[in-house]
């Protein structure tokens, strides 16, 4: 078994172009820097015991919406993408196709699929876009506009009155112009797989948004890890999600306090798993309890491959997010 502890640089420091000042993280009980993380990560790795579906089934470690190609986002269209604000101009078949196949590096698995209409409902979270739509946005005449808000009754209008909520600022909906069945790359428990997906061509971002087409009945659940015993070391913070994997290079986000300083990402490698976390220096004065998601980077000694990435605080496998 191989184990290595590496430090990365905060992305915010890199983007700001500032030279970082190295600060010592909180020491472990024996006084050695990062000894607390080292011991806890070793316990997390040793306790990792996934079930048989981890190696034989379809267990995605990524959100079911995948961007194909480099999207030309603006702040408004990125908000729409993350919120699921779409309008559709394409024909959406309502009948599920015949079963498809998930292709893993070590083989393939036959799976049932959902229809394009169901994939679109999942893409939009089942809610229509809250943005105003004009006649030019429709292939058919738009529905009648809703009536204006009713004026407050006499004597009403106080702060407890219910009002209609509308998005503020620049609100747009993404327009689906074409849809077809294809595949999308998805990180899974068996490495990166090519997974059946409905591919939605989106006009505003000049890209394809893929929504995985595997039926829920064929998706295995992420195993519930047993958290390490005892209290976590002082200053240890949790990894919240995974943002990018590029060979041996990982980008993930740590959940830190709004006044924490000295944010230091940590990683411990094993042959079967990678454990990540971080340390911070807590403030000595008064501060609020707001959580800040701090992007950080680490580089492994070998490409990640099919190894899961576990959070050192909870032992939970990290999922690759689109946010």
Secondary structure as GFF3:
##gff-version 3
##sequence-region A 1 323
A	DSSP	beta_strand	5	7	.	.	.	ID=ss1
A	DSSP	alpha_helix	11	16	.	.	.	ID=ss2
A	DSSP	alpha_helix	35	47	.	.	.	ID=ss3
A	DSSP	alpha_helix	53	56	.	.	.	ID=ss4
A	DSSP	beta_strand	65	68	.	.	.	ID=ss5
A	DSSP	alpha_helix	75	83	.	.	.	ID=ss6
A	DSSP	beta_strand	86	88	.	.	.	ID=ss7
A	DSSP	beta_strand	100	104	.	.	.	ID=ss8
A	DSSP	beta_strand	107	111	.	.	.	ID=ss9
A	DSSP	alpha_helix	116	123	.	.	.	ID=ss10
A	DSSP	three_ten_helix	135	137	.	.	.	ID=ss11
A	DSSP	beta_strand	174	188	.	.	.	ID=ss12
A	DSSP	beta_strand	191	202	.	.	.	ID=ss13
A	DSSP	beta_strand	207	212	.	.	.	ID=ss14
A	DSSP	three_ten_helix	216	218	.	.	.	ID=ss15
A	DSSP	beta_strand	236	237	.	.	.	ID=ss16
A	DSSP	beta_strand	239	246	.	.	.	ID=ss17
A	DSSP	beta_strand	249	257	.	.	.	ID=ss18
A	DSSP	beta_strand	261	269	.	.	.	ID=ss19
A	DSSP	beta_strand	273	281	.	.	.	ID=ss20
A	DSSP	beta_strand	291	299	.	.	.	ID=ss21
A	DSSP	beta_strand	308	311	.	.	.	ID=ss22
###
